């Protein structure tokens, strides 16, 4: 194939995928003015630049890229309407969003998205999006869920469990998933994405061993995350006293230790088991004395006796406030 034909084919392909009518300005005049060798070198340069332009457009000019830019807030609603029209996205389609974070990074997420696309290939309209080195997102049409007789969270949780199973058995990867509720239309995706990421972050604090978080079931945690840093600091100082400094926004060393993951897991399980030491010890596979020791450490360092329901709830709210404060 000669250079002229190659240029023409590349230009036609660029016009096709962009929807524009592009021409190579001045090409004919340059051909008349320069010799054969110069023209050949110029043609090769044009072919190289057209190829690079096509590759760049193919990477960014996809419906998947448009959805990534939309849910992560990289494009305005007005610009997204143009993209939705261009890629024939139904703006009124109800959706469920699955936000996935892998315990490993870089190459694993690329392989994971390929495997998930193969696993979910029979689900019409579903998209698997690679967000960054450790995260991916799945968008699934939810028309059937809207009209289903079962609770929406049941099939959503089942899908999340299937995703985790595939990642673990096929790729030997551990992952955590945060699931949105049913999103009424495409324009609710950015908020749902933020809610899912927030639900996962909160879930990592109180249920570090759990692998599925539901974004519409984070309760009082959402309230604490929406408070200003000043309000959070005031609450922490009032509740923890000298264990927290509003000026620096930091805990004392002893208090910081009792808000680490092991203590949070124990306290959360203690609440879930109605402040029953025997049941909590069995659930956590702790010796009874180990649990009591941790409860007393929390009392000593933070001034909260979580054997009392009021203090247990204050401890929980302080942990959420600290997470929200450090996130901000």
N, C-alpha and C positions, 0 to 999 in steps of 0.2 A: 504494500500500500504506500503510495507516494505521500509526501508531506501535505500537499494541497488537499487530498482526500481526507487525510487524518484530521487536519484542521477543521474541515467542514463537518465531519462527524462529531468532533468534540463540541463544536459550536452548536450544532443541532441538539445534542444531548443537554447542553447547558440551557438552551432555550426551552427545552421540554420540561425540565425539572424546576426551572424558575418561573416559567410562564411569561417570560419576557421575549422581546425580539432584539437580540444583540447582534451587532455586526462588527467586523474587524476594520475599523476606520483606517484609511490610508494604505491598506495592504496592496492595492493594485498599483498605486503611484510608486510605492517603495520597490515593487517588483520591476517596474520600468527603469527606475533610476539606478539600481544596484546590479552588480554582476551576479552570476549564478552561485558562486561560493558564499557571497554575502547573503544572498536570498535564502540559501539553504540553512545557514546559521540562524538567520532571523526566524525562519519557519520553525526550526527546532526550539528556539526560545519561546515562540508563541505557543507551540504545542505543550511545552513544559508548564507554562503559566496557566493555560487552559485546564490542564490535568490537575494542577494544584487547586485551582478554583473549584473544579468539579468535586474533588475529594473533600475540600473544606465545606462545600455546600451540602454534600451528602451527609457529613457528620452532624451538621447543625440543622439542616433542612428536613427534619423528620418529625412525625407526629409525637414520637417518644420524647424528642428534645423539647418540643413545644410544651408538652405536659410537665416535664422537669422544670423548665423555666417558669411555668405558671405556679405550680405548687410550692416552689421555693421562693417565690416573690421576686423573680428576676425580670418579670415583664408586667406591664400594666394591664388592667382589665380591658381597656380599649384595644391595646395591641393584641391581647390574647383573642379577642373576638375575631380579629382578622386571621390569626393563625388557626382558630377553630374552623372558620369558614374554608380556609385553604386546604386543611387536612380532613375536611368532612367529619368533624367531631360533633356529635349531637350534644348541644349545650344543656338540654333538659334531661339527659340520661342520669338516673339515680345510680350512685356508685358506692362501693365499699373500698376503703383504703387500708392496705396492710403495710405498715412500716417495719422493715426488717433490719436489724443490726447483727452483723457477724462478730464472733469473738476474735477472728483473724482478719487480716487486711490485704490490700493490694490485689494480687491475682485471684484470690479466692472469690471475691464478689463478682468478677467477670464470669468465672466458671459457674458460680451459683445462678446468675441470671440466665445463662444458657440452659442449665438443667431445669430451672423453673419454667422457662418458656416451653420446653419440651413436655414437661409434666402437665402443664395447664393448656396445652395446645388445643384441646377440644372445647375450651370455654370461649365462646364467640365474644369478640370485643375486648378481651382482657389484655392489659399491657403490663409488662415487667420493665421497670425503669432502674437503671444503675445510677445512684445518686453520688456516691464517692467511694473511697477505698474500702469502707466497712459497712456501707448501707445501701439498701435497695428498697424499692417501693412497688407494690402490686396494686393496680386499679382494676376492680372487677365490676362489671355492670350488675345492677341489683334490682332489675325490674321484677324478677321472680320473688325476691325476698320481700318486696313491698306488698305483694299480694298473697304471700305465704301464710298459712294458718299457724305455723310454729313461730316461736319467738325469734326475731332476726338474729340475736346473738348466737343461737344454737348452730346454724350452718356456717356462720362467720367463724366461730371458734373451731368447728370441724375442719374448715379450710386451713386455718392457721396451724392446727395440729398436723395436717397433711404436709404442709410446707416444711415444718420443723422436722418431720419424719424423713422427708426426702433429703433435706440438707444433711441430716445426720447419717443416714444409711448410705446415700450415694456419694457424698463428699466428705464424710466424717467431720462435719463442721457443727459447732454449737452456735445457736442463734437465739435471738429474742425478738418477739413480734408484738407490736402494738396495733390493735384493730380499731378502726373508727366505727361509729354507728352508720346507719344508712345516710348518705349525703344526698340531699334532694336534687342537686344538679352540679355540673362541672364547676360552677363559680363558687361553690362551697369548699372546694378542695384545699386552698391555702390554709383556711382556718382548721380544717380537719387534719391536715398534715401537722400543723403546730400542736394541736391537741394530742395527736398520737405520739409525737416526740416527747411532749411533756408527760404524758401518761407513762411512757417507758422510763423516763428519768425518775419519776416518783416511784415507780414499781421497783426500780433497782435499789432504792433505799430500804423499802419495807418488806419486799418479797424478792430478795436477790436470787433465790433459787427457782423462782417462778419463771416461766418462759413465755407466757402470753398475758398481755395487758389489754384491758378494754378501755378505750378513751372516754367512753360515756359512763364510766363507773369509778371516777377518781374522787368523788364526793368533796369533802372539806379541803382536800389538797388543792383543788382548783382555786378556792377562795384565797388561800395563803399565797399562791403564786401570782395572783393578780393585785396583791397589796404592794404599796410603794416600799422602797428600802427603809425609809424613815419609820413607817408604821411597823415593819418587821423588827427593826432594831429596838423600838420602844417596847414591843411585846416581849422580846427576848430578855431585855434588861429587867423588865418588871417581873417576869416569871423566874428567871435564873439568878437574878441578883448579881452578886460579885463574880459569879462564874462567867458572865458575859460583859464585854465592854462595848457600849454603844459607840464610843468614840473611834475605836479601831475596827469594830465589827467582828471581833474575834473572841473565841472562848479561851478560858484558861487551859493549860495543858491537861489537867486532870479531867475537866469537863469535856474537852474535845475527844478524849479517849472513850468516854461512855456514849458518844454519839457516832462511833464507828460501826461498821456493818454488823459485826457479831452481836453487839449490844442491841442494835436496832432490830435485828432478826428475832432475838430473844423477847424483846419487849412487844413486838408486833404479835408474835405467836402467843404471848401471855394474854394480850387483849382478846385475840381470837378464841382463846379457851377460857374466857370469862374469869380471868385472873386466878385460874386454878393451877397451882404449882405442880401437882402430880400429873395432870393432863399435859401441861406444857412440857414438862421434862420428858414424858414419853414421846411427844410429837417431835421434839428436837433431838431425841436420843442423848439427852444430858443426864448426868447424875443430879439428883435433887439439890445437893449442896452447891453444885456448880451454878445452877440457876439462881439460887438464893444469894450466892456470892455476887453475881452480876447485878441483881436487884439492889443489893446493899451498896455496891459501888456507884450505881446511878444515884442513889439517895445521897451518898456522901459527897459526890462531885458536883451534882446538879441541884441538890436540894429537893428532889422529887421522889417521893415514895410511891412507886408504880403499883404497889399492892393496893393502893387506894385508887378507885376508878378515875377520880378527878385528876390526880397527879399522872396517871397513865395517859390520859388524853392530853394533858399539858405537855408531857414528854413527846408524844407523837406530833403535836402541833409545833413544838419547838424544832424538832428534826426537820419538818417540812419547811418551816420558816428559814432555817439555816441553809437548806438546799436552795430555796428561792433566792435568798440573799447572795449566796456565792455564785449562783447562775447569773444574776444581774450584774 
